[in-house]
Amino acid sequence: MNSFETLEIVIDRRNHTSKEGIFAAGDVTDVIEKQVIIAAGEGAKALLGVDEYLNRKRGT
């Protein structure tokens, strides 16, 4: 889940980490841009990823 070289959490395009059901967003991730507006957008992406994950778990 962590990139030990940079101490950042590695995420995919939907903000999933390598651990099932765990999502991350903002400055703790490996996203290159470290700006407030980018972090806010990443938070929205993470929320969409969580919604998608929960819907899959529920079978909807």
mmCIF file of the N, C-alpha and C atoms, coordinates in Angstrom:
data_MODEL
# 
_entry.id   MODEL 
# 
loop_
_atom_site.group_PDB 
_atom_site.id 
_atom_site.type_symbol 
_atom_site.label_atom_id 
_atom_site.label_alt_id 
_atom_site.label_comp_id 
_atom_site.label_asym_id 
_atom_site.label_entity_id 
_atom_site.label_seq_id 
_atom_site.pdbx_PDB_ins_code 
_atom_site.Cartn_x 
_atom_site.Cartn_y 
_atom_site.Cartn_z 
_atom_site.occupancy 
_atom_site.B_iso_or_equiv 
_atom_site.pdbx_formal_charge 
_atom_site.auth_seq_id 
_atom_site.auth_comp_id 
_atom_site.auth_asym_id 
_atom_site.auth_atom_id 
_atom_site.pdbx_PDB_model_num 
ATOM 1   N N  . MET A 1 1  ? 0.816   -1.186 0.000   1.00 0.00 ? 1  MET A N  1 
ATOM 2   C CA . MET A 1 1  ? 0.000   0.000  0.000   1.00 0.00 ? 1  MET A CA 1 
ATOM 3   C C  . MET A 1 1  ? 0.860   1.251  0.000   1.00 0.00 ? 1  MET A C  1 
ATOM 4   N N  . ASN A 1 2  ? 1.986   1.240  0.673   1.00 0.00 ? 2  ASN A N  1 
ATOM 5   C CA . ASN A 1 2  ? 2.865   2.414  0.712   1.00 0.00 ? 2  ASN A CA 1 
ATOM 6   C C  . ASN A 1 2  ? 4.032   2.266  -0.244  1.00 0.00 ? 2  ASN A C  1 
ATOM 7   N N  . SER A 1 3  ? 4.432   3.388  -0.791  1.00 0.00 ? 3  SER A N  1 
ATOM 8   C CA . SER A 1 3  ? 5.697   3.456  -1.497  1.00 0.00 ? 3  SER A CA 1 
ATOM 9   C C  . SER A 1 3  ? 6.719   3.850  -0.435  1.00 0.00 ? 3  SER A C  1 
ATOM 10  N N  . PHE A 1 4  ? 7.530   2.907  0.000   1.00 0.00 ? 4  PHE A N  1 
ATOM 11  C CA . PHE A 1 4  ? 8.429   3.150  1.124   1.00 0.00 ? 4  PHE A CA 1 
ATOM 12  C C  . PHE A 1 4  ? 9.499   4.190  0.818   1.00 0.00 ? 4  PHE A C  1 
ATOM 13  N N  . GLU A 1 5  ? 9.780   4.417  -0.445  1.00 0.00 ? 5  GLU A N  1 
ATOM 14  C CA . GLU A 1 5  ? 10.781  5.421  -0.804  1.00 0.00 ? 5  GLU A CA 1 
ATOM 15  C C  . GLU A 1 5  ? 10.272  6.833  -0.529  1.00 0.00 ? 5  GLU A C  1 
ATOM 16  N N  . THR A 1 6  ? 8.987   7.068  -0.758  1.00 0.00 ? 6  THR A N  1 
ATOM 17  C CA . THR A 1 6  ? 8.427   8.411  -0.604  1.00 0.00 ? 6  THR A CA 1 
ATOM 18  C C  . THR A 1 6  ? 7.435   8.525  0.546   1.00 0.00 ? 6  THR A C  1 
ATOM 19  N N  . LEU A 1 7  ? 7.104   7.403  1.180   1.00 0.00 ? 7  LEU A N  1 
ATOM 20  C CA . LEU A 1 7  ? 6.103   7.361  2.248   1.00 0.00 ? 7  LEU A CA 1 
ATOM 21  C C  . LEU A 1 7  ? 4.736   7.842  1.776   1.00 0.00 ? 7  LEU A C  1 
ATOM 22  N N  . GLU A 1 8  ? 4.431   7.621  0.510   1.00 0.00 ? 8  GLU A N  1 
ATOM 23  C CA . GLU A 1 8  ? 3.132   7.968  -0.049  1.00 0.00 ? 8  GLU A CA 1 
ATOM 24  C C  . GLU A 1 8  ? 2.332   6.697  -0.291  1.00 0.00 ? 8  GLU A C  1 
ATOM 25  N N  . ILE A 1 9  ? 1.016   6.811  -0.240  1.00 0.00 ? 9  ILE A N  1 
ATOM 26  C CA . ILE A 1 9  ? 0.139   5.674  -0.497  1.00 0.00 ? 9  ILE A CA 1 
ATOM 27  C C  . ILE A 1 9  ? -0.109  5.587  -1.997  1.00 0.00 ? 9  ILE A C  1 
ATOM 28  N N  . VAL A 1 10 ? 0.159   4.432  -2.561  1.00 0.00 ? 10 VAL A N  1 
ATOM 29  C CA . VAL A 1 10 ? -0.031  4.210  -3.994  1.00 0.00 ? 10 VAL A CA 1 
ATOM 30  C C  . VAL A 1 10 ? -1.504  3.901  -4.246  1.00 0.00 ? 10 VAL A C  1 
ATOM 31  N N  . ILE A 1 11 ? -2.104  4.626  -5.206  1.00 0.00 ? 11 ILE A N  1 
ATOM 32  C CA . ILE A 1 11 ? -3.515  4.434  -5.543  1.00 0.00 ? 11 ILE A CA 1 
ATOM 33  C C  . ILE A 1 11 ? -3.673  4.200  -7.036  1.00 0.00 ? 11 ILE A C  1 
ATOM 34  N N  . ASP A 1 12 ? -4.832  3.612  -7.402  1.00 0.00 ? 12 ASP A N  1 
ATOM 35  C CA . ASP A 1 12 ? -5.151  3.466  -8.821  1.00 0.00 ? 12 ASP A CA 1 
ATOM 36  C C  . ASP A 1 12 ? -6.039  4.631  -9.248  1.00 0.00 ? 12 ASP A C  1 
ATOM 37  N N  . ARG A 1 13 ? -6.612  4.546  -10.439 1.00 0.00 ? 13 ARG A N  1 
ATOM 38  C CA . ARG A 1 13 ? -7.394  5.668  -10.974 1.00 0.00 ? 13 ARG A CA 1 
ATOM 39  C C  . ARG A 1 13 ? -8.666  5.957  -10.183 1.00 0.00 ? 13 ARG A C  1 
ATOM 40  N N  . ARG A 1 14 ? -9.136  4.995  -9.392  1.00 0.00 ? 14 ARG A N  1 
ATOM 41  C CA . ARG A 1 14 ? -10.325 5.175  -8.556  1.00 0.00 ? 14 ARG A CA 1 
ATOM 42  C C  . ARG A 1 14 ? -9.969  5.327  -7.076  1.00 0.00 ? 14 ARG A C  1 
ATOM 43  N N  . ASN A 1 15 ? -8.715  5.592  -6.813  1.00 0.00 ? 15 ASN A N  1 
ATOM 44  C CA . ASN A 1 15 ? -8.213  5.834  -5.462  1.00 0.00 ? 15 ASN A CA 1 
ATOM 45  C C  . ASN A 1 15 ? -8.215  4.597  -4.566  1.00 0.00 ? 15 ASN A C  1 
ATOM 46  N N  . HIS A 1 16 ? -8.300  3.397  -5.188  1.00 0.00 ? 16 HIS A N  1 
ATOM 47  C CA . HIS A 1 16 ? -8.140  2.164  -4.416  1.00 0.00 ? 16 HIS A CA 1 
ATOM 48  C C  . HIS A 1 16 ? -6.668  2.018  -4.049  1.00 0.00 ? 16 HIS A C  1 
ATOM 49  N N  . THR A 1 17 ? -6.422  1.497  -2.866  1.00 0.00 ? 17 THR A N  1 
ATOM 50  C CA . THR A 1 17 ? -5.062  1.112  -2.492  1.00 0.00 ? 17 THR A CA 1 
ATOM 51  C C  . THR A 1 17 ? -4.907  -0.372 -2.797  1.00 0.00 ? 17 THR A C  1 
ATOM 52  N N  . SER A 1 18 ? -3.806  -0.947 -2.427  1.00 0.00 ? 18 SER A N  1 
ATOM 53  C CA . SER A 1 18 ? -3.598  -2.379 -2.662  1.00 0.00 ? 18 SER A CA 1 
ATOM 54  C C  . SER A 1 18 ? -4.360  -3.242 -1.655  1.00 0.00 ? 18 SER A C  1 
ATOM 55  N N  . LYS A 1 19 ? -4.974  -2.629 -0.663  1.00 0.00 ? 19 LYS A N  1 
ATOM 56  C CA . LYS A 1 19 ? -5.774  -3.347 0.333   1.00 0.00 ? 19 LYS A CA 1 
ATOM 57  C C  . LYS A 1 19 ? -7.250  -3.212 -0.020  1.00 0.00 ? 19 LYS A C  1 
ATOM 58  N N  . GLU A 1 20 ? -7.951  -4.337 -0.109  1.00 0.00 ? 20 GLU A N  1 
ATOM 59  C CA . GLU A 1 20 ? -9.360  -4.318 -0.484  1.00 0.00 ? 20 GLU A CA 1 
ATOM 60  C C  . GLU A 1 20 ? -10.173 -3.446 0.469   1.00 0.00 ? 20 GLU A C  1 
ATOM 61  N N  . GLY A 1 21 ? -10.987 -2.558 -0.122  1.00 0.00 ? 21 GLY A N  1 
ATOM 62  C CA . GLY A 1 21 ? -11.873 -1.710 0.659   1.00 0.00 ? 21 GLY A CA 1 
ATOM 63  C C  . GLY A 1 21 ? -11.220 -0.494 1.285   1.00 0.00 ? 21 GLY A C  1 
ATOM 64  N N  . ILE A 1 22 ? -9.946  -0.269 0.993   1.00 0.00 ? 22 ILE A N  1 
ATOM 65  C CA . ILE A 1 22 ? -9.237  0.893  1.541   1.00 0.00 ? 22 ILE A CA 1 
ATOM 66  C C  . ILE A 1 22 ? -8.939  1.870  0.406   1.00 0.00 ? 22 ILE A C  1 
ATOM 67  N N  . PHE A 1 23 ? -9.328  3.116  0.608   1.00 0.00 ? 23 PHE A N  1 
ATOM 68  C CA . PHE A 1 23 ? -9.156  4.165  -0.382  1.00 0.00 ? 23 PHE A CA 1 
ATOM 69  C C  . PHE A 1 23 ? -8.346  5.295  0.238   1.00 0.00 ? 23 PHE A C  1 
ATOM 70  N N  . ALA A 1 24 ? -7.704  6.096  -0.596  1.00 0.00 ? 24 ALA A N  1 
ATOM 71  C CA . ALA A 1 24 ? -6.916  7.231  -0.105  1.00 0.00 ? 24 ALA A CA 1 
ATOM 72  C C  . ALA A 1 24 ? -7.040  8.392  -1.083  1.00 0.00 ? 24 ALA A C  1 
ATOM 73  N N  . ALA A 1 25 ? -6.842  9.598  -0.566  1.00 0.00 ? 25 ALA A N  1 
ATOM 74  C CA . ALA A 1 25 ? -6.900  10.794 -1.408  1.00 0.00 ? 25 ALA A CA 1 
ATOM 75  C C  . ALA A 1 25 ? -6.053  11.892 -0.774  1.00 0.00 ? 25 ALA A C  1 
ATOM 76  N N  . GLY A 1 26 ? -5.654  12.834 -1.602  1.00 0.00 ? 26 GLY A N  1 
ATOM 77  C CA . GLY A 1 26 ? -4.947  14.008 -1.099  1.00 0.00 ? 26 GLY A CA 1 
ATOM 78  C C  . GLY A 1 26 ? -3.440  13.843 -1.051  1.00 0.00 ? 26 GLY A C  1 
ATOM 79  N N  . ASP A 1 27 ? -2.819  14.608 -0.193  1.00 0.00 ? 27 ASP A N  1 
ATOM 80  C CA . ASP A 1 27 ? -1.360  14.698 -0.144  1.00 0.00 ? 27 ASP A CA 1 
ATOM 81  C C  . ASP A 1 27 ? -0.666  13.426 0.324   1.00 0.00 ? 27 ASP A C  1 
ATOM 82  N N  . VAL A 1 28 ? -1.397  12.484 0.920   1.00 0.00 ? 28 VAL A N  1 
ATOM 83  C CA . VAL A 1 28 ? -0.770  11.234 1.374   1.00 0.00 ? 28 VAL A CA 1 
ATOM 84  C C  . VAL A 1 28 ? -0.569  10.242 0.233   1.00 0.00 ? 28 VAL A C  1 
ATOM 85  N N  . THR A 1 29 ? -1.143  10.536 -0.933  1.00 0.00 ? 29 THR A N  1 
ATOM 86  C CA . THR A 1 29 ? -1.071  9.607  -2.060  1.00 0.00 ? 29 THR A CA 1 
ATOM 87  C C  . THR A 1 29 ? 0.107   9.922  -2.974  1.00 0.00 ? 29 THR A C  1 
ATOM 88  N N  . ASP A 1 30 ? 0.290   9.050  -3.960  1.00 0.00 ? 30 ASP A N  1 
ATOM 89  C CA . ASP A 1 30 ? 1.387   9.220  -4.908  1.00 0.00 ? 30 ASP A CA 1 
ATOM 90  C C  . ASP A 1 30 ? 1.037   10.143 -6.072  1.00 0.00 ? 30 ASP A C  1 
ATOM 91  N N  . VAL A 1 31 ? -0.076  10.870 -5.992  1.00 0.00 ? 31 VAL A N  1 
ATOM 92  C CA . VAL A 1 31 ? -0.431  11.846 -7.022  1.00 0.00 ? 31 VAL A CA 1 
ATOM 93  C C  . VAL A 1 31 ? 0.631   12.942 -7.014  1.00 0.00 ? 31 VAL A C  1 
ATOM 94  N N  . ILE A 1 32 ? 1.117   13.288 -8.183  1.00 0.00 ? 32 ILE A N  1 
ATOM 95  C CA . ILE A 1 32 ? 2.240   14.224 -8.286  1.00 0.00 ? 32 ILE A CA 1 
ATOM 96  C C  . ILE A 1 32 ? 1.885   15.627 -7.801  1.00 0.00 ? 32 ILE A C  1 
ATOM 97  N N  . GLU A 1 33 ? 0.714   16.118 -8.199  1.00 0.00 ? 33 GLU A N  1 
ATOM 98  C CA . GLU A 1 33 ? 0.329   17.478 -7.838  1.00 0.00 ? 33 GLU A CA 1 
ATOM 99  C C  . GLU A 1 33 ? -0.105  17.525 -6.379  1.00 0.00 ? 33 GLU A C  1 
ATOM 100 N N  . LYS A 1 34 ? 0.465   18.405 -5.594  1.00 0.00 ? 34 LYS A N  1 
ATOM 101 C CA . LYS A 1 34 ? 0.138   18.552 -4.173  1.00 0.00 ? 34 LYS A CA 1 
ATOM 102 C C  . LYS A 1 34 ? -0.492  19.926 -3.955  1.00 0.00 ? 34 LYS A C  1 
ATOM 103 N N  . GLN A 1 35 ? -1.693  20.104 -4.504  1.00 0.00 ? 35 GLN A N  1 
ATOM 104 C CA . GLN A 1 35 ? -2.402  21.369 -4.389  1.00 0.00 ? 35 GLN A CA 1 
ATOM 105 C C  . GLN A 1 35 ? -3.783  21.104 -3.805  1.00 0.00 ? 35 GLN A C  1 
ATOM 106 N N  . VAL A 1 36 ? -4.338  22.089 -3.110  1.00 0.00 ? 36 VAL A N  1 
ATOM 107 C CA . VAL A 1 36 ? -5.633  21.921 -2.454  1.00 0.00 ? 36 VAL A CA 1 
ATOM 108 C C  . VAL A 1 36 ? -6.709  21.518 -3.451  1.00 0.00 ? 36 VAL A C  1 
ATOM 109 N N  . ILE A 1 37 ? -6.773  22.165 -4.591  1.00 0.00 ? 37 ILE A N  1 
ATOM 110 C CA . ILE A 1 37 ? -7.819  21.865 -5.568  1.00 0.00 ? 37 ILE A CA 1 
ATOM 111 C C  . ILE A 1 37 ? -7.677  20.437 -6.105  1.00 0.00 ? 37 ILE A C  1 
ATOM 112 N N  . ILE A 1 38 ? -6.461  19.978 -6.278  1.00 0.00 ? 38 ILE A N  1 
ATOM 113 C CA . ILE A 1 38 ? -6.226  18.600 -6.725  1.00 0.00 ? 38 ILE A CA 1 
ATOM 114 C C  . ILE A 1 38 ? -6.661  17.629 -5.634  1.00 0.00 ? 38 ILE A C  1 
ATOM 115 N N  . ALA A 1 39 ? -6.330  17.923 -4.384  1.00 0.00 ? 39 ALA A N  1 
ATOM 116 C CA . ALA A 1 39 ? -6.725  17.060 -3.266  1.00 0.00 ? 39 ALA A CA 1 
ATOM 117 C C  . ALA A 1 39 ? -8.245  16.973 -3.161  1.00 0.00 ? 39 ALA A C  1 
ATOM 118 N N  . ALA A 1 40 ? -8.935  18.089 -3.379  1.00 0.00 ? 40 ALA A N  1 
ATOM 119 C CA . ALA A 1 40 ? -10.399 18.083 -3.330  1.00 0.00 ? 40 ALA A CA 1 
ATOM 120 C C  . ALA A 1 40 ? -10.966 17.201 -4.437  1.00 0.00 ? 40 ALA A C  1 
ATOM 121 N N  . GLY A 1 41 ? -10.402 17.315 -5.630  1.00 0.00 ? 41 GLY A N  1 
ATOM 122 C CA . GLY A 1 41 ? -10.836 16.461 -6.736  1.00 0.00 ? 41 GLY A CA 1 
ATOM 123 C C  . GLY A 1 41 ? -10.551 14.998 -6.468  1.00 0.00 ? 41 GLY A C  1 
ATOM 124 N N  . GLU A 1 42 ? -9.402  14.717 -5.872  1.00 0.00 ? 42 GLU A N  1 
ATOM 125 C CA . GLU A 1 42 ? -9.052  13.339 -5.521  1.00 0.00 ? 42 GLU A CA 1 
ATOM 126 C C  . GLU A 1 42 ? -10.020 12.785 -4.478  1.00 0.00 ? 42 GLU A C  1 
ATOM 127 N N  . GLY A 1 43 ? -10.464 13.636 -3.568  1.00 0.00 ? 43 GLY A N  1 
ATOM 128 C CA . GLY A 1 43 ? -11.459 13.210 -2.581  1.00 0.00 ? 43 GLY A CA 1 
ATOM 129 C C  . GLY A 1 43 ? -12.763 12.813 -3.244  1.00 0.00 ? 43 GLY A C  1 
ATOM 130 N N  . ALA A 1 44 ? -13.183 13.595 -4.241  1.00 0.00 ? 44 ALA A N  1 
ATOM 131 C CA . ALA A 1 44 ? -14.399 13.263 -4.987  1.00 0.00 ? 44 ALA A CA 1 
ATOM 132 C C  . ALA A 1 44 ? -14.225 11.954 -5.747  1.00 0.00 ? 44 ALA A C  1 
ATOM 133 N N  . LYS A 1 45 ? -13.055 11.756 -6.353  1.00 0.00 ? 45 LYS A N  1 
ATOM 134 C CA . LYS A 1 45 ? -12.780 10.492 -7.048  1.00 0.00 ? 45 LYS A CA 1 
ATOM 135 C C  . LYS A 1 45 ? -12.807 9.319  -6.083  1.00 0.00 ? 45 LYS A C  1 
ATOM 136 N N  . ALA A 1 46 ? -12.251 9.512  -4.905  1.00 0.00 ? 46 ALA A N  1 
ATOM 137 C CA . ALA A 1 46 ? -12.250 8.441  -3.901  1.00 0.00 ? 46 ALA A CA 1 
ATOM 138 C C  . ALA A 1 46 ? -13.679 8.084  -3.511  1.00 0.00 ? 46 ALA A C  1 
ATOM 139 N N  . LEU A 1 47 ? -14.525 9.091  -3.347  1.00 0.00 ? 47 LEU A N  1 
ATOM 140 C CA . LEU A 1 47 ? -15.923 8.839  -3.007  1.00 0.00 ? 47 LEU A CA 1 
ATOM 141 C C  . LEU A 1 47 ? -16.609 8.018  -4.090  1.00 0.00 ? 47 LEU A C  1 
ATOM 142 N N  . LEU A 1 48 ? -16.356 8.344  -5.343  1.00 0.00 ? 48 LEU A N  1 
ATOM 143 C CA . LEU A 1 48 ? -16.923 7.560  -6.445  1.00 0.00 ? 48 LEU A CA 1 
ATOM 144 C C  . LEU A 1 48 ? -16.398 6.133  -6.418  1.00 0.00 ? 48 LEU A C  1 
ATOM 145 N N  . GLY A 1 49 ? -15.126 5.977  -6.103  1.00 0.00 ? 49 GLY A N  1 
ATOM 146 C CA . GLY A 1 49 ? -14.545 4.641  -5.999  1.00 0.00 ? 49 GLY A CA 1 
ATOM 147 C C  . GLY A 1 49 ? -15.170 3.837  -4.873  1.00 0.00 ? 49 GLY A C  1 
ATOM 148 N N  . VAL A 1 50 ? -15.406 4.478  -3.731  1.00 0.00 ? 50 VAL A N  1 
ATOM 149 C CA . VAL A 1 50 ? -16.051 3.808  -2.596  1.00 0.00 ? 50 VAL A CA 1 
ATOM 150 C C  . VAL A 1 50 ? -17.464 3.388  -2.977  1.00 0.00 ? 50 VAL A C  1 
ATOM 151 N N  . ASP A 1 51 ? -18.208 4.278  -3.620  1.00 0.00 ? 51 ASP A N  1 
ATOM 152 C CA . ASP A 1 51 ? -19.570 3.972  -4.051  1.00 0.00 ? 51 ASP A CA 1 
ATOM 153 C C  . ASP A 1 51 ? -19.581 2.772  -4.998  1.00 0.00 ? 51 ASP A C  1 
ATOM 154 N N  . GLU A 1 52 ? -18.689 2.780  -5.966  1.00 0.00 ? 52 GLU A N  1 
ATOM 155 C CA . GLU A 1 52 ? -18.577 1.668  -6.917  1.00 0.00 ? 52 GLU A CA 1 
ATOM 156 C C  . GLU A 1 52 ? -18.244 0.364  -6.183  1.00 0.00 ? 52 GLU A C  1 
ATOM 157 N N  . TYR A 1 53 ? -17.312 0.421  -5.263  1.00 0.00 ? 53 TYR A N  1 
ATOM 158 C CA . TYR A 1 53 ? -16.898 -0.752 -4.489  1.00 0.00 ? 53 TYR A CA 1 
ATOM 159 C C  . TYR A 1 53 ? -18.061 -1.309 -3.670  1.00 0.00 ? 53 TYR A C  1 
ATOM 160 N N  . LEU A 1 54 ? -18.771 -0.437 -2.952  1.00 0.00 ? 54 LEU A N  1 
ATOM 161 C CA . LEU A 1 54 ? -19.884 -0.894 -2.121  1.00 0.00 ? 54 LEU A CA 1 
ATOM 162 C C  . LEU A 1 54 ? -21.021 -1.458 -2.960  1.00 0.00 ? 54 LEU A C  1 
ATOM 163 N N  . ASN A 1 55 ? -21.306 -0.846 -4.099  1.00 0.00 ? 55 ASN A N  1 
ATOM 164 C CA . ASN A 1 55 ? -22.348 -1.371 -4.981  1.00 0.00 ? 55 ASN A CA 1 
ATOM 165 C C  . ASN A 1 55 ? -21.983 -2.754 -5.500  1.00 0.00 ? 55 ASN A C  1 
ATOM 166 N N  . ARG A 1 56 ? -20.721 -2.969 -5.828  1.00 0.00 ? 56 ARG A N  1 
ATOM 167 C CA . ARG A 1 56 ? -20.272 -4.297 -6.272  1.00 0.00 ? 56 ARG A CA 1 
ATOM 168 C C  . ARG A 1 56 ? -20.426 -5.317 -5.149  1.00 0.00 ? 56 ARG A C  1 
ATOM 169 N N  . LYS A 1 57 ? -20.075 -4.916 -3.928  1.00 0.00 ? 57 LYS A N  1 
ATOM 170 C CA . LYS A 1 57 ? -20.186 -5.824 -2.777  1.00 0.00 ? 57 LYS A CA 1 
ATOM 171 C C  . LYS A 1 57 ? -21.644 -6.208 -2.510  1.00 0.00 ? 57 LYS A C  1 
ATOM 172 N N  . ARG A 1 58 ? -22.551 -5.259 -2.740  1.00 0.00 ? 58 ARG A N  1 
ATOM 173 C CA . ARG A 1 58 ? -23.977 -5.513 -2.522  1.00 0.00 ? 58 ARG A CA 1 
ATOM 174 C C  . ARG A 1 58 ? -24.618 -6.218 -3.703  1.00 0.00 ? 58 ARG A C  1 
ATOM 175 N N  . GLY A 1 59 ? -23.906 -6.256 -4.831  1.00 0.00 ? 59 GLY A N  1 
ATOM 176 C CA . GLY A 1 59 ? -24.444 -6.895 -6.027  1.00 0.00 ? 59 GLY A CA 1 
ATOM 177 C C  . GLY A 1 59 ? -25.439 -6.053 -6.791  1.00 0.00 ? 59 GLY A C  1 
ATOM 178 N N  . THR A 1 60 ? -25.314 -4.716 -6.673  1.00 0.00 ? 60 THR A N  1 
ATOM 179 C CA . THR A 1 60 ? -26.226 -3.840 -7.414  1.00 0.00 ? 60 THR A CA 1 
ATOM 180 C C  . THR A 1 60 ? -25.513 -3.177 -8.556  1.00 0.00 ? 60 THR A C  1 
# 
